[in-house]
Structures are given as C-alpha cells and as structure tokens.
C-alpha cells in the first residue's frame, strides 16, 4: 500500500516540481515526455528486477532497489533547483512500483508453503 501512495504522491510532486516557475519551468509537453520516459524505464525495471531476484535472491534485491529508490527524495531535497534531481527521479522513481509484485505476491506465497 505504501508503494501505491509513493507513486501517486511522487507523480504529483513531479508535476509540481517541473511546472513551478522557480524550479522547473517546463511546459506540459516536456512533462509528458518526462513521464513517458519514466514509463519506459519502469517497463525495463519490471523485467530486470525479477531476473535479478532469481539470480541473487529476494532479500538482496529488495535491499538494493529500495536503497536506489530512497535516493529519489534525497536528491529532490538536496538539489531542488537542478536537473540532477529530475534525472534521478526519472531513473529511479518507478522502482517501488516494479518491486510491488515481489513483496506483495512472491515473498508471502513462498514463505507460507
């Protein structure tokens, strides 16, 4: 559930972050491109994360990728007026959504049986 809240708030904050005159100043077409890029990166993560989970295990995969997703709010806090935060957001913000099937379906069913 926290992952869904993170995604909803994250996309709302992205729009606010990008459209503000002081911070981003992007027009709506550029924001559409940014969100489309995030969607394509999310598709990549949706295939990559389960493969890595099969190779190195579920627990290390969860730790590695949630650490990467933790970098997103830190970058937006420490670099609020830069494109670095936007690039980090585009690269890592879709990780929690791709991790949801792993900790909501795979891990509970494997531990019960």
Biopython code that builds the backbone (N, CA, C, O; Angstrom):
import numpy as np
from Bio.PDB.StructureBuilder import StructureBuilder

atoms = [
    (1, "UNK", "N", (0.817, -1.188, 0.000)),
    (1, "UNK", "CA", (0.000, 0.000, 0.000)),
    (1, "UNK", "C", (0.864, 1.256, 0.000)),
    (1, "UNK", "O", (0.544, 2.236, -0.672)),
    (2, "UNK", "N", (1.944, 1.224, 0.745)),
    (2, "UNK", "CA", (2.824, 2.391, 0.790)),
    (2, "UNK", "C", (3.426, 2.680, -0.573)),
    (2, "UNK", "O", (3.686, 3.835, -0.910)),
    (3, "UNK", "N", (3.647, 1.631, -1.360)),
    (3, "UNK", "CA", (4.204, 1.815, -2.695)),
    (3, "UNK", "C", (3.245, 2.575, -3.587)),
    (3, "UNK", "O", (3.666, 3.440, -4.355)),
    (4, "UNK", "N", (1.957, 2.265, -3.495)),
    (4, "UNK", "CA", (0.958, 2.953, -4.315)),
    (4, "UNK", "C", (0.873, 4.422, -3.904)),
    (4, "UNK", "O", (0.749, 5.303, -4.755)),
    (5, "UNK", "N", (0.941, 4.680, -2.606)),
    (5, "UNK", "CA", (0.925, 6.061, -2.125)),
    (5, "UNK", "C", (2.170, 6.795, -2.603)),
    (5, "UNK", "O", (2.094, 7.955, -3.007)),
    (6, "UNK", "N", (3.320, 6.118, -2.556)),
    (6, "UNK", "CA", (4.564, 6.719, -3.023)),
    (6, "UNK", "C", (4.460, 7.098, -4.498)),
    (6, "UNK", "O", (4.879, 8.189, -4.886)),
    (7, "UNK", "N", (3.910, 6.218, -5.318)),
    (7, "UNK", "CA", (3.790, 6.518, -6.738)),
    (7, "UNK", "C", (2.840, 7.682, -6.988)),
    (7, "UNK", "O", (3.144, 8.568, -7.787)),
    (8, "UNK", "N", (1.695, 7.691, -6.316)),
    (8, "UNK", "CA", (0.722, 8.768, -6.523)),
    (8, "UNK", "C", (1.284, 10.115, -6.082)),
    (8, "UNK", "O", (1.177, 11.104, -6.807)),
    (9, "UNK", "N", (1.876, 10.153, -4.905)),
    (9, "UNK", "CA", (2.448, 11.414, -4.414)),
    (9, "UNK", "C", (3.663, 11.801, -5.245)),
    (9, "UNK", "O", (3.885, 12.981, -5.517)),
    (10, "UNK", "N", (4.445, 10.811, -5.645)),
    (10, "UNK", "CA", (5.631, 11.101, -6.438)),
    (10, "UNK", "C", (5.303, 11.750, -7.762)),
    (10, "UNK", "O", (5.968, 12.710, -8.152)),
    (11, "UNK", "N", (4.302, 11.259, -8.463)),
    (11, "UNK", "CA", (3.937, 11.861, -9.736)),
    (11, "UNK", "C", (3.335, 13.247, -9.542)),
    (11, "UNK", "O", (3.572, 14.140, -10.356)),
    (12, "UNK", "N", (2.561, 13.440, -8.477)),
    (12, "UNK", "CA", (2.022, 14.782, -8.202)),
    (12, "UNK", "C", (3.140, 15.757, -7.884)),
    (12, "UNK", "O", (3.130, 16.894, -8.354)),
    (13, "UNK", "N", (4.112, 15.312, -7.080)),
    (13, "UNK", "CA", (5.238, 16.184, -6.769)),
    (13, "UNK", "C", (6.098, 16.448, -7.994)),
    (13, "UNK", "O", (6.670, 17.530, -8.127)),
    (14, "UNK", "N", (6.195, 15.482, -8.882)),
    (14, "UNK", "CA", (6.958, 15.691, -10.112)),
    (14, "UNK", "C", (6.322, 16.792, -10.940)),
    (14, "UNK", "O", (7.021, 17.674, -11.440)),
    (15, "UNK", "N", (5.011, 16.752, -11.090)),
    (15, "UNK", "CA", (4.348, 17.796, -11.866)),
    (15, "UNK", "C", (4.520, 19.158, -11.219)),
    (15, "UNK", "O", (4.772, 20.147, -11.908)),
    (16, "UNK", "N", (4.387, 19.216, -9.911)),
    (16, "UNK", "CA", (4.569, 20.481, -9.210)),
    (16, "UNK", "C", (6.018, 20.951, -9.312)),
    (16, "UNK", "O", (6.285, 22.140, -9.489)),
    (17, "UNK", "N", (6.934, 20.019, -9.200)),
    (17, "UNK", "CA", (8.361, 20.341, -9.266)),
    (17, "UNK", "C", (8.746, 20.853, -10.648)),
    (17, "UNK", "O", (9.545, 21.783, -10.764)),
    (18, "UNK", "N", (8.193, 20.263, -11.682)),
    (18, "UNK", "CA", (8.582, 20.613, -13.043)),
    (18, "UNK", "C", (7.871, 21.852, -13.575)),
    (18, "UNK", "O", (8.429, 22.575, -14.400)),
    (19, "UNK", "N", (6.657, 22.105, -13.118)),
    (19, "UNK", "CA", (5.900, 23.218, -13.670)),
    (19, "UNK", "C", (6.116, 24.524, -12.916)),
    (19, "UNK", "O", (5.747, 25.588, -13.414)),
    (20, "UNK", "N", (6.704, 24.462, -11.732)),
    (20, "UNK", "CA", (6.937, 25.688, -10.974)),
    (20, "UNK", "C", (7.913, 26.600, -11.699)),
    (20, "UNK", "O", (8.905, 26.136, -12.262)),
    (21, "UNK", "N", (7.635, 27.886, -11.685)),
    (21, "UNK", "CA", (8.488, 28.827, -12.407)),
    (21, "UNK", "C", (9.876, 28.938, -11.789)),
    (21, "UNK", "O", (10.860, 29.119, -12.506)),
    (22, "UNK", "N", (9.963, 28.830, -10.462)),
    (22, "UNK", "CA", (11.259, 28.958, -9.802)),
    (22, "UNK", "C", (12.122, 27.716, -9.991)),
    (22, "UNK", "O", (13.348, 27.815, -10.050)),
    (23, "UNK", "N", (11.494, 26.555, -10.085)),
    (23, "UNK", "CA", (12.274, 25.317, -10.088)),
    (23, "UNK", "C", (12.448, 24.768, -11.495)),
    (23, "UNK", "O", (13.563, 24.718, -12.014)),
    (24, "UNK", "N", (11.341, 24.354, -12.113)),
    (24, "UNK", "CA", (11.451, 23.677, -13.397)),
    (24, "UNK", "C", (11.164, 24.587, -14.570)),
    (24, "UNK", "O", (12.010, 24.785, -15.441)),
    (25, "UNK", "N", (9.974, 25.132, -14.584)),
    (25, "UNK", "CA", (9.574, 25.981, -15.679)),
    (25, "UNK", "C", (9.321, 25.244, -16.982)),
    (25, "UNK", "O", (9.359, 25.855, -18.050)),
    (26, "UNK", "N", (9.062, 23.936, -16.916)),
    (26, "UNK", "CA", (8.807, 23.167, -18.132)),
    (26, "UNK", "C", (7.369, 23.357, -18.592)),
    (26, "UNK", "O", (6.479, 23.633, -17.788)),
    (27, "UNK", "N", (7.156, 23.209, -19.871)),
    (27, "UNK", "CA", (5.784, 23.224, -20.378)),
    (27, "UNK", "C", (5.193, 21.817, -20.292)),
    (27, "UNK", "O", (5.887, 20.857, -19.956)),
    (28, "UNK", "N", (3.924, 21.717, -20.596)),
    (28, "UNK", "CA", (3.210, 20.449, -20.399)),
    (28, "UNK", "C", (3.706, 19.361, -21.364)),
    (28, "UNK", "O", (3.655, 18.179, -21.024)),
    (29, "UNK", "N", (4.178, 19.732, -22.544)),
    (29, "UNK", "CA", (4.696, 18.733, -23.490)),
    (29, "UNK", "C", (5.980, 18.100, -22.958)),
    (29, "UNK", "O", (6.171, 16.889, -23.069)),
    (30, "UNK", "N", (6.847, 18.913, -22.388)),
    (30, "UNK", "CA", (8.088, 18.385, -21.829)),
    (30, "UNK", "C", (7.809, 17.465, -20.650)),
    (30, "UNK", "O", (8.464, 16.434, -20.496)),
    (31, "UNK", "N", (6.849, 17.829, -19.825)),
    (31, "UNK", "CA", (6.490, 16.970, -18.698)),
    (31, "UNK", "C", (5.906, 15.653, -19.201)),
    (31, "UNK", "O", (6.150, 14.603, -18.606)),
    (32, "UNK", "N", (5.140, 15.694, -20.285)),
    (32, "UNK", "CA", (4.632, 14.463, -20.887)),
    (32, "UNK", "C", (5.754, 13.558, -21.359)),
    (32, "UNK", "O", (5.683, 12.340, -21.197)),
    (33, "UNK", "N", (6.783, 14.143, -21.937)),
    (33, "UNK", "CA", (7.942, 13.357, -22.372)),
    (33, "UNK", "C", (8.659, 12.758, -21.172)),
    (33, "UNK", "O", (9.081, 11.602, -21.213)),
    (34, "UNK", "N", (8.798, 13.538, -20.103)),
    (34, "UNK", "CA", (9.469, 13.045, -18.899)),
    (34, "UNK", "C", (8.717, 11.852, -18.311)),
    (34, "UNK", "O", (9.327, 10.846, -17.951)),
    (35, "UNK", "N", (7.402, 11.965, -18.217)),
    (35, "UNK", "CA", (6.609, 10.865, -17.655)),
    (35, "UNK", "C", (6.616, 9.655, -18.590)),
    (35, "UNK", "O", (6.586, 8.518, -18.118)),
    (36, "UNK", "N", (6.655, 9.879, -19.901)),
    (36, "UNK", "CA", (6.751, 8.757, -20.842)),
    (36, "UNK", "C", (8.079, 8.026, -20.680)),
    (36, "UNK", "O", (8.124, 6.796, -20.709)),
    (37, "UNK", "N", (9.159, 8.782, -20.510)),
    (37, "UNK", "CA", (10.466, 8.166, -20.284)),
    (37, "UNK", "C", (10.447, 7.353, -18.996)),
    (37, "UNK", "O", (11.000, 6.254, -18.943)),
    (38, "UNK", "N", (9.807, 7.894, -17.954)),
    (38, "UNK", "CA", (9.684, 7.148, -16.704)),
    (38, "UNK", "C", (8.903, 5.855, -16.904)),
    (38, "UNK", "O", (9.231, 4.835, -16.298)),
    (39, "UNK", "N", (7.877, 5.887, -17.744)),
    (39, "UNK", "CA", (7.114, 4.678, -18.028)),
    (39, "UNK", "C", (7.946, 3.622, -18.731)),
    (39, "UNK", "O", (7.860, 2.440, -18.399)),
    (40, "UNK", "N", (8.754, 4.039, -19.703)),
    (40, "UNK", "CA", (9.607, 3.082, -20.409)),
    (40, "UNK", "C", (10.688, 2.512, -19.486)),
    (40, "UNK", "O", (11.016, 1.328, -19.565)),
    (41, "UNK", "N", (11.231, 3.347, -18.624)),
    (41, "UNK", "CA", (12.207, 2.851, -17.662)),
    (41, "UNK", "C", (11.541, 1.886, -16.688)),
    (41, "UNK", "O", (12.151, 0.899, -16.277)),
    (42, "UNK", "N", (10.288, 2.167, -16.315)),
    (42, "UNK", "CA", (9.539, 1.252, -15.449)),
    (42, "UNK", "C", (9.313, -0.101, -16.103)),
    (42, "UNK", "O", (9.363, -1.130, -15.428)),
    (43, "UNK", "N", (9.065, -0.114, -17.408)),
    (43, "UNK", "CA", (8.923, -1.383, -18.124)),
    (43, "UNK", "C", (10.237, -2.163, -18.073)),
    (43, "UNK", "O", (10.240, -3.378, -17.880)),
    (44, "UNK", "N", (11.339, -1.460, -18.246)),
    (44, "UNK", "CA", (12.649, -2.102, -18.160)),
    (44, "UNK", "C", (12.866, -2.708, -16.774)),
    (44, "UNK", "O", (13.313, -3.848, -16.654)),
    (45, "UNK", "N", (12.547, -1.938, -15.722)),
    (45, "UNK", "CA", (12.693, -2.447, -14.355)),
    (45, "UNK", "C", (11.755, -3.624, -14.089)),
    (45, "UNK", "O", (12.106, -4.533, -13.338)),
    (46, "UNK", "N", (10.577, -3.618, -14.691)),
    (46, "UNK", "CA", (9.626, -4.707, -14.466)),
    (46, "UNK", "C", (10.171, -6.042, -14.969)),
    (46, "UNK", "O", (9.811, -7.093, -14.439)),
    (47, "UNK", "N", (11.020, -6.013, -15.967)),
    (47, "UNK", "CA", (11.649, -7.247, -16.445)),
    (47, "UNK", "C", (12.980, -7.520, -15.748)),
    (47, "UNK", "O", (13.345, -8.675, -15.531)),
    (48, "UNK", "N", (13.703, -6.458, -15.400)),
    (48, "UNK", "CA", (15.030, -6.626, -14.837)),
    (48, "UNK", "C", (15.000, -7.066, -13.368)),
    (48, "UNK", "O", (15.785, -7.927, -12.972)),
    (49, "UNK", "N", (14.120, -6.499, -12.571)),
    (49, "UNK", "CA", (14.103, -6.786, -11.130)),
    (49, "UNK", "C", (13.780, -8.256, -10.837)),
    (49, "UNK", "O", (14.475, -8.852, -10.014)),
    (50, "UNK", "N", (12.773, -8.872, -11.457)),
    (50, "UNK", "CA", (12.561, -10.305, -11.188)),
    (50, "UNK", "C", (13.733, -11.191, -11.627)),
    (50, "UNK", "O", (14.041, -12.191, -10.980)),
    (51, "UNK", "N", (14.380, -10.812, -12.732)),
    (51, "UNK", "CA", (15.538, -11.586, -13.181)),
    (51, "UNK", "C", (16.679, -11.498, -12.165)),
    (51, "UNK", "O", (17.313, -12.505, -11.848)),
    (52, "UNK", "N", (16.930, -10.311, -11.668)),
    (52, "UNK", "CA", (17.965, -10.147, -10.650)),
    (52, "UNK", "C", (17.570, -10.877, -9.373)),
    (52, "UNK", "O", (18.420, -11.459, -8.700)),
    (53, "UNK", "N", (16.283, -10.849, -9.040)),
    (53, "UNK", "CA", (15.793, -11.558, -7.861)),
    (53, "UNK", "C", (16.012, -13.058, -7.989)),
    (53, "UNK", "O", (16.340, -13.720, -7.004)),
    (54, "UNK", "N", (15.839, -13.594, -9.168)),
    (54, "UNK", "CA", (16.094, -15.020, -9.384)),
    (54, "UNK", "C", (17.577, -15.355, -9.256)),
    (54, "UNK", "O", (17.940, -16.437, -8.794)),
    (55, "UNK", "N", (18.426, -14.421, -9.666)),
    (55, "UNK", "CA", (19.863, -14.695, -9.663)),
    (55, "UNK", "C", (20.510, -14.515, -8.296)),
    (55, "UNK", "O", (21.287, -15.368, -7.867)),
    (56, "UNK", "N", (20.203, -13.417, -7.604)),
    (56, "UNK", "CA", (20.907, -13.143, -6.352)),
    (56, "UNK", "C", (20.040, -13.317, -5.112)),
    (56, "UNK", "O", (20.556, -13.261, -3.996)),
    (57, "UNK", "N", (18.751, -13.524, -5.276)),
    (57, "UNK", "CA", (17.866, -13.725, -4.129)),
    (57, "UNK", "C", (16.927, -12.552, -3.925)),
    (57, "UNK", "O", (17.157, -11.453, -4.429)),
    (58, "UNK", "N", (15.858, -12.809, -3.172)),
    (58, "UNK", "CA", (14.834, -11.787, -2.975)),
    (58, "UNK", "C", (15.271, -10.704, -1.999)),
    (58, "UNK", "O", (15.042, -9.519, -2.245)),
    (59, "UNK", "N", (15.888, -11.092, -0.911)),
    (59, "UNK", "CA", (16.263, -10.118, 0.110)),
    (59, "UNK", "C", (17.311, -9.127, -0.387)),
    (59, "UNK", "O", (17.124, -7.925, -0.196)),
    (60, "UNK", "N", (18.398, -9.561, -1.010)),
    (60, "UNK", "CA", (19.351, -8.576, -1.534)),
    (60, "UNK", "C", (18.745, -7.678, -2.618)),
    (60, "UNK", "O", (19.087, -6.500, -2.721)),
    (61, "UNK", "N", (17.850, -8.245, -3.416)),
    (61, "UNK", "CA", (17.198, -7.436, -4.451)),
    (61, "UNK", "C", (16.341, -6.345, -3.831)),
    (61, "UNK", "O", (16.378, -5.195, -4.269)),
    (62, "UNK", "N", (15.570, -6.705, -2.812)),
    (62, "UNK", "CA", (14.762, -5.697, -2.127)),
    (62, "UNK", "C", (15.640, -4.608, -1.520)),
    (62, "UNK", "O", (15.334, -3.422, -1.651)),
    (63, "UNK", "N", (16.706, -4.989, -0.873)),
    (63, "UNK", "CA", (17.571, -4.003, -0.235)),
    (63, "UNK", "C", (18.235, -3.078, -1.249)),
    (63, "UNK", "O", (18.280, -1.864, -1.049)),
    (64, "UNK", "N", (18.741, -3.639, -2.318)),
    (64, "UNK", "CA", (19.433, -2.834, -3.330)),
    (64, "UNK", "C", (18.477, -1.851, -3.993)),
    (64, "UNK", "O", (18.772, -0.659, -4.078)),
    (65, "UNK", "N", (17.345, -2.339, -4.459)),
    (65, "UNK", "CA", (16.465, -1.474, -5.230)),
    (65, "UNK", "C", (15.684, -0.493, -4.358)),
    (65, "UNK", "O", (15.343, 0.595, -4.823)),
    (66, "UNK", "N", (15.393, -0.847, -3.111)),
    (66, "UNK", "CA", (14.768, 0.148, -2.251)),
    (66, "UNK", "C", (15.766, 1.205, -1.810)),
    (66, "UNK", "O", (15.383, 2.348, -1.561)),
    (67, "UNK", "N", (17.031, 0.847, -1.711)),
    (67, "UNK", "CA", (18.042, 1.869, -1.460)),
    (67, "UNK", "C", (18.117, 2.836, -2.634)),
    (67, "UNK", "O", (18.217, 4.048, -2.438)),
    (68, "UNK", "N", (18.067, 2.299, -3.863)),
    (68, "UNK", "CA", (18.078, 3.172, -5.034)),
    (68, "UNK", "C", (16.852, 4.089, -5.073)),
    (68, "UNK", "O", (16.958, 5.252, -5.460)),
    (69, "UNK", "N", (15.694, 3.567, -4.672)),
    (69, "UNK", "CA", (14.503, 4.416, -4.672)),
    (69, "UNK", "C", (14.535, 5.429, -3.531)),
    (69, "UNK", "O", (13.845, 6.446, -3.595)),
    (70, "UNK", "N", (15.321, 5.170, -2.491)),
    (70, "UNK", "CA", (15.476, 6.122, -1.393)),
    (70, "UNK", "C", (16.294, 7.338, -1.824)),
    (70, "UNK", "O", (16.190, 8.405, -1.219)),
    (71, "UNK", "N", (17.101, 7.177, -2.862)),
    (71, "UNK", "CA", (17.910, 8.278, -3.370)),
    (71, "UNK", "C", (17.031, 9.375, -3.979)),
    (71, "UNK", "O", (17.418, 10.543, -3.987)),
    (72, "UNK", "N", (15.862, 9.006, -4.484)),
    (72, "UNK", "CA", (15.000, 9.971, -5.176)),
    (72, "UNK", "C", (14.584, 11.136, -4.280)),
    (72, "UNK", "O", (14.847, 12.281, -4.649)),
    (73, "UNK", "N", (13.951, 10.914, -3.124)),
    (73, "UNK", "CA", (13.576, 12.081, -2.324)),
    (73, "UNK", "C", (14.774, 12.849, -1.771)),
    (73, "UNK", "O", (14.706, 14.062, -1.576)),
    (74, "UNK", "N", (15.874, 12.131, -1.521)),
    (74, "UNK", "CA", (17.070, 12.834, -1.057)),
    (74, "UNK", "C", (17.618, 13.773, -2.125)),
    (74, "UNK", "O", (18.036, 14.889, -1.818)),
    (75, "UNK", "N", (17.616, 13.328, -3.369)),
    (75, "UNK", "CA", (18.118, 14.188, -4.449)),
    (75, "UNK", "C", (17.208, 15.400, -4.645)),
    (75, "UNK", "O", (17.689, 16.499, -4.918)),
    (76, "UNK", "N", (15.900, 15.202, -4.508)),
    (76, "UNK", "CA", (14.999, 16.345, -4.666)),
    (76, "UNK", "C", (15.109, 17.306, -3.477)),
    (76, "UNK", "O", (14.816, 18.494, -3.610)),
    (77, "UNK", "N", (15.524, 16.800, -2.330)),
    (77, "UNK", "CA", (15.711, 17.663, -1.166)),
    (77, "UNK", "C", (17.023, 18.433, -1.252)),
    (77, "UNK", "O", (17.057, 19.638, -1.000)),
    (78, "UNK", "N", (18.104, 17.740, -1.608)),
    (78, "UNK", "CA", (19.408, 18.383, -1.606)),
    (78, "UNK", "C", (19.706, 19.164, -2.883)),
    (78, "UNK", "O", (20.513, 20.093, -2.852)),
    (79, "UNK", "N", (19.080, 18.816, -3.996)),
    (79, "UNK", "CA", (19.303, 19.519, -5.264)),
    (79, "UNK", "C", (17.965, 19.990, -5.840)),
    (79, "UNK", "O", (17.564, 19.517, -6.904)),
    (80, "UNK", "N", (17.274, 20.898, -5.174)),
    (80, "UNK", "CA", (15.919, 21.232, -5.620)),
    (80, "UNK", "C", (15.861, 22.020, -6.925)),
    (80, "UNK", "O", (14.855, 21.933, -7.629)),
    (81, "UNK", "N", (16.868, 22.766, -7.269)),
    (81, "UNK", "CA", (16.815, 23.621, -8.455)),
    (81, "UNK", "C", (17.656, 23.089, -9.605)),
    (81, "UNK", "O", (18.032, 23.854, -10.493)),
    (82, "UNK", "N", (17.956, 21.811, -9.606)),
    (82, "UNK", "CA", (18.839, 21.289, -10.639)),
    (82, "UNK", "C", (18.154, 20.204, -11.451)),
    (82, "UNK", "O", (17.144, 19.627, -11.049)),
    (83, "UNK", "N", (18.736, 19.957, -12.589)),
    (83, "UNK", "CA", (18.233, 18.878, -13.426)),
    (83, "UNK", "C", (18.727, 17.519, -12.942)),
    (83, "UNK", "O", (18.231, 16.485, -13.390)),
    (84, "UNK", "N", (19.698, 17.510, -12.035)),
    (84, "UNK", "CA", (20.190, 16.252, -11.467)),
    (84, "UNK", "C", (19.062, 15.533, -10.736)),
    (84, "UNK", "O", (18.898, 14.321, -10.876)),
    (85, "UNK", "N", (18.288, 16.281, -9.960)),
    (85, "UNK", "CA", (17.168, 15.676, -9.237)),
    (85, "UNK", "C", (16.133, 15.127, -10.199)),
    (85, "UNK", "O", (15.549, 14.074, -9.946)),
    (86, "UNK", "N", (15.899, 15.823, -11.293)),
    (86, "UNK", "CA", (14.932, 15.356, -12.283)),
    (86, "UNK", "C", (15.415, 14.089, -12.975)),
    (86, "UNK", "O", (14.626, 13.176, -13.218)),
    (87, "UNK", "N", (16.685, 14.026, -13.288)),
    (87, "UNK", "CA", (17.242, 12.825, -13.927)),
    (87, "UNK", "C", (17.189, 11.636, -12.967)),
    (87, "UNK", "O", (16.819, 10.531, -13.364)),
    (88, "UNK", "N", (17.557, 11.863, -11.712)),
    (88, "UNK", "CA", (17.491, 10.790, -10.724)),
    (88, "UNK", "C", (16.057, 10.337, -10.522)),
    (88, "UNK", "O", (15.792, 9.143, -10.382)),
    (89, "UNK", "N", (15.122, 11.296, -10.508)),
    (89, "UNK", "CA", (13.708, 10.939, -10.377)),
    (89, "UNK", "C", (13.260, 10.081, -11.554)),
    (89, "UNK", "O", (12.568, 9.080, -11.364)),
    (90, "UNK", "N", (13.645, 10.462, -12.759)),
    (90, "UNK", "CA", (13.242, 9.682, -13.934)),
    (90, "UNK", "C", (13.835, 8.279, -13.914)),
    (90, "UNK", "O", (13.179, 7.323, -14.327)),
    (91, "UNK", "N", (15.058, 8.148, -13.442)),
    (91, "UNK", "CA", (15.718, 6.848, -13.463)),
    (91, "UNK", "C", (15.232, 5.904, -12.369)),
    (91, "UNK", "O", (15.133, 4.699, -12.601)),
    (92, "UNK", "N", (14.926, 6.424, -11.182)),
    (92, "UNK", "CA", (14.682, 5.547, -10.043)),
    (92, "UNK", "C", (13.294, 5.620, -9.435)),
    (92, "UNK", "O", (12.998, 4.842, -8.528)),
    (93, "UNK", "N", (12.434, 6.511, -9.886)),
    (93, "UNK", "CA", (11.122, 6.667, -9.239)),
    (93, "UNK", "C", (10.172, 5.512, -9.523)),
    (93, "UNK", "O", (9.237, 5.292, -8.753)),
    (94, "UNK", "N", (10.379, 4.780, -10.589)),
    (94, "UNK", "CA", (9.472, 3.681, -10.905)),
    (94, "UNK", "C", (9.870, 2.362, -10.235)),
    (94, "UNK", "O", (9.191, 1.352, -10.418)),
    (95, "UNK", "N", (10.939, 2.357, -9.476)),
    (95, "UNK", "CA", (11.383, 1.138, -8.810)),
    (95, "UNK", "C", (10.354, 0.610, -7.813)),
    (95, "UNK", "O", (10.076, -0.589, -7.833)),
    (96, "UNK", "N", (9.773, 1.442, -6.938)),
    (96, "UNK", "CA", (8.809, 0.875, -5.981)),
    (96, "UNK", "C", (7.619, 0.191, -6.650)),
    (96, "UNK", "O", (7.134, -0.827, -6.156)),
    (97, "UNK", "N", (7.157, 0.730, -7.746)),
    (97, "UNK", "CA", (6.050, 0.087, -8.455)),
    (97, "UNK", "C", (6.432, -1.256, -9.036)),
    (97, "UNK", "O", (5.604, -2.165, -9.102)),
    (98, "UNK", "N", (7.672, -1.390, -9.456)),
    (98, "UNK", "CA", (8.130, -2.669, -10.005)),
    (98, "UNK", "C", (8.484, -3.668, -8.918)),
    (98, "UNK", "O", (8.556, -4.868, -9.181)),
    (99, "UNK", "N", (8.704, -3.193, -7.709)),
    (99, "UNK", "CA", (9.009, -4.089, -6.597)),
    (99, "UNK", "C", (7.740, -4.632, -5.931)),
    (99, "UNK", "O", (7.805, -5.610, -5.187)),
    (100, "UNK", "N", (6.613, -4.019, -6.188)),
    (100, "UNK", "CA", (5.374, -4.419, -5.523)),
    (100, "UNK", "C", (5.030, -5.886, -5.738)),
    (100, "UNK", "O", (4.692, -6.554, -4.761)),
    (101, "UNK", "N", (5.094, -6.436, -6.953)),
    (101, "UNK", "CA", (4.775, -7.869, -7.093)),
    (101, "UNK", "C", (5.712, -8.773, -6.307)),
    (101, "UNK", "O", (5.328, -9.863, -5.884)),
    (102, "UNK", "N", (6.941, -8.315, -6.116)),
    (102, "UNK", "CA", (7.910, -9.141, -5.403)),
    (102, "UNK", "C", (7.556, -9.271, -3.925)),
    (102, "UNK", "O", (7.574, -10.376, -3.384)),
    (103, "UNK", "N", (7.235, -8.159, -3.264)),
    (103, "UNK", "CA", (6.974, -8.264, -1.833)),
    (103, "UNK", "C", (5.499, -8.446, -1.499)),
    (103, "UNK", "O", (5.170, -8.756, -0.354)),
    (104, "UNK", "N", (4.595, -8.263, -2.472)),
    (104, "UNK", "CA", (3.173, -8.465, -2.197)),
    (104, "UNK", "C", (2.682, -9.841, -2.613)),
    (104, "UNK", "O", (1.687, -10.325, -2.073)),
    (105, "UNK", "N", (3.354, -10.483, -3.560)),
    (105, "UNK", "CA", (2.879, -11.771, -4.055)),
    (105, "UNK", "C", (3.916, -12.879, -3.916)),
    (105, "UNK", "O", (3.603, -13.942, -3.379)),
    (106, "UNK", "N", (5.115, -12.663, -4.374)),
    (106, "UNK", "CA", (6.100, -13.737, -4.423)),
    (106, "UNK", "C", (6.581, -14.125, -3.036)),
    (106, "UNK", "O", (6.547, -15.304, -2.685)),
    (107, "UNK", "N", (7.022, -13.173, -2.247)),
    (107, "UNK", "CA", (7.576, -13.487, -0.931)),
    (107, "UNK", "C", (6.542, -14.089, 0.007)),
    (107, "UNK", "O", (6.855, -15.085, 0.660)),
    (108, "UNK", "N", (5.317, -13.545, 0.118)),
    (108, "UNK", "CA", (4.344, -14.196, 1.023)),
    (108, "UNK", "C", (3.952, -15.611, 0.597)),
    (108, "UNK", "O", (3.781, -16.478, 1.455)),
    (109, "UNK", "N", (3.806, -15.868, -0.702)),
    (109, "UNK", "CA", (3.408, -17.214, -1.121)),
    (109, "UNK", "C", (4.541, -18.205, -0.963)),
    (109, "UNK", "O", (4.281, -19.378, -0.695)),
    (110, "UNK", "N", (5.775, -17.790, -1.116)),
    (110, "UNK", "CA", (6.918, -18.698, -0.950)),
    (110, "UNK", "C", (7.142, -19.030, 0.509)),
    (110, "UNK", "O", (7.592, -20.131, 0.827)),
    (111, "UNK", "N", (6.837, -18.100, 1.405)),
    (111, "UNK", "CA", (7.080, -18.334, 2.837)),
    (111, "UNK", "C", (5.980, -19.138, 3.490)),
    (111, "UNK", "O", (6.218, -19.753, 4.529)),
    (112, "UNK", "N", (4.774, -19.162, 2.922)),
    (112, "UNK", "CA", (3.667, -19.875, 3.520)),
    (112, "UNK", "C", (3.759, -21.359, 3.223)),
    (112, "UNK", "O", (3.482, -22.191, 4.087)),
    (113, "UNK", "N", (4.145, -21.687, 2.015)),
    (113, "UNK", "CA", (4.170, -23.107, 1.629)),
    (113, "UNK", "C", (5.359, -23.840, 2.154)),
    (113, "UNK", "O", (5.506, -25.036, 1.907)),
]
sb = StructureBuilder()
sb.init_structure("model")
sb.init_model(0)
sb.init_chain("A")
sb.init_seg("    ")
for serial, (resi, resn, name, xyz) in enumerate(atoms, 1):
    if name == "N":
        sb.init_residue(resn, " ", resi, " ")
    sb.init_atom(name, np.array(xyz, "f"), 0.0, 1.0, " ", f" {name:<3s}", serial, name[0])
structure = sb.get_structure()
